[in-house]
Amino acid sequence: MILYTDRLVLRPWQETDAENLYLYAKDPQIGPIAGWPPHQSVKQSAEIIRTIFMRDEVYAVTLKEDNLAIGLIGLSMSQDSNFPIGANDAEVSYWIGVPHWGKGLIPEAICEIIRHGFKNLKLDNLWCGYFQENQQSKIAQEKCGFKYYITLEPQFIELIDETKTQNISRITYSEWLNSK
């Protein structure tokens, strides 16, 4: 499936996106705030595309004018979520390359994935997590109607060898419908 916004195309990942993924994912400002280490090579980025990104409901965030991957947005259905959620719920995950921060692109992508999740997939709730130090992510979620739900106990993130505290936010179908 391909999703469209005013400025973006959200499309399935392709192995040919590896160079662009590496361009952004090697930046130490990106991965650690999301719980993963910076990428070390184009080869590693290609492997991550093949083994993690090439699945249903995970999209490359691309600008309409060039179709080059600049970030990711996706839905992890209940059983694949990083925290316990309902059987007909999904977790929204996202990131975008540093040169594209502050342009409203991720909120635009989040709003579209919310629409898709509720309208097309008929989900009951959508959830997002953000580590407490990642205020940009908190703001993006709030812009799209997510509301703080709970703070999880600090957890050790093996991939980055750090302990972090995660806040969880949620938007229900009725909250989204009433915001229209």
Buried (B, 14 or more C-beta within 10 A) or exposed (E): EEBEBEBBBBBBBEEEBBEBBBBBBBBEEBBBBBBBBBBEEBEBBBBBBEEEBBEEBBBBBBBEEEEEBBBBBBBBBBEEBBEEBEEEBBBBBBBBBEEBBEEEBBBBBBBBBBBBBBEEBEBBBBBBBBBEEBEBBBEBBBBBBBEEBEEEEEBEBEEBEEEBEBBBBBBBBEBBEEEE
